[in-house]
Amino acid sequence: MYQVKWYIRLQIPHHILRRLDSHRTGGYTGTIMKRLSITQCRASWTQGSHKPTGVLLIAAVLLLGMTPVAAVAAPELADPDVGTLELVTPSAAEQAKLDMIDGLAFDSFGNLFAVLEITGAGGGVVYVDKDTGVVTPLVTGISRADQIALHPSGNFFVTSETGPASVTERVYRIVVGYDVNNVPVAGDTTAATITTSLDIGGPEGLIVLKTDGPYGNTGDLYVAEHRNPGSIFRVQPSDGTTSVLASGLAAPEGLAFGDFVGARAQALYVAETDDHDVLRVDSSGGVSVFGNPTAVNLINPDNIEFGPDGFLYVSEDRFAPNSRIIRIAADGTYSVFATGFGAAQGMVFNPANGDLYISEQAFDRIWRVQFAEFSVPVFPIGGWLSLAALLTSAALWISRRKGGTLPGRS
């Protein structure tokens, strides 16, 4: 069944948003995201289930949301010794260009890209100068653009979280034009839908395979349907050939492919939003819950990203200030990394120095974590520490200190 979403703009006090956050259970999987002076209320549910719940919640907000709006607070790192958390886009004028920001990605030149999950023609891709915070729109016309991933060809692919299920206008190829200094140029950047051989509805999560292996060939895409039940598809972008890896999942969203820097065999990991967990999916489609998400009371996992430090990072799509960044070690241990966000969404690591970038959809902002150093977690797997993890993390730490460049690794 297709997930129907309703949009209404309200002014909602901060304490009511926190109270409503506890109601995000069962069939109701909506978000209410507080903004600086106007709040966008996005309620969603699956047709035929819990519709009255969504209506009652919106009615409650209309009746109770009449008090002054609290000031916007800054998120914090759970452990300040980890590094620093700073705003990449402090200008209100530039934040206005990041309405409904979601997925993030870097190109091979170190340029930062973001997608805007705006419904209709306003959705698309922007370039963000990570040093100045200046935002340049590149492509529009991709309704509810959700995730973006770099392909080995140098092009990007973007998912459009729209329905109903279709073979077109659900996954787009973005060809970026550059000037002589390798800076993206709007007029030379194009977007075109790819045609898949199977219908895909509400696609969100997206990854690109970097190497050949049991999951497919270099350049193949994996796409997750944000539906309940939803499927994970493998798409060959050259001709659109599409196959199902796993199905029957409870609103799968973010995808990540990696090996915890050599500590485990490579596998596909999935944020399963409605069941509030992270799944490991093997190359034959076998699915299992990874670790113990209840240890941190994981709620509404949205996007996931492997870090060069040997952790898997997870964003929570929750009301401010409840949205967190969680990280998972190779042994399945969950811990809180950062708190206080308003609907944390996309994440990406800068392959040049290991900085972590986080999009905050409720407030149209991008944050950057600069790590003080990279410590290698000791994984109790057979009683040994991965040598690859040690060497990679050490090299990345040295690269940061010297201002050098180290290719990223997932």
Buried (B, 14 or more C-beta within 10 A) or exposed (E): EEBEBEEEEBBBBBEBBBEBBEBBEEBBBBBBBBBEEEBBBBBBBBEEEBBEBBEEBBEBBEEBBEEEBEEBEEBEBBEEEBBEBEBBBEEEEBBEBBBBBBBBBBBEEEBBBBBBBBBEEBBBBBBBBBEEBBBBBBBBBBBBBBBBBBBEEEBBBBBBBBBEBBBBBBBBBBBBEBEEEEEBEBEEBBBEBBEBEBBBBBBBBBBBBBEEEEBBEEBBBBBBBBBBBBBBBBBBBEEBEBEEBBBEBBBBBBBBBBBBBBBBEBBBBBBBBBBBBBBBBBBEEEBEBBBEBEBBEBBBBBBBBBBBBBBBBBBBBBBBBBBBBBBBBBBBBBBBBBBBBBBBBBBBBBBBBBBBBBBBBBBBBBBBBBBEBBEBBBBEEEEEBBEBBBEBBEBBBEBBEEEEEBEBBB
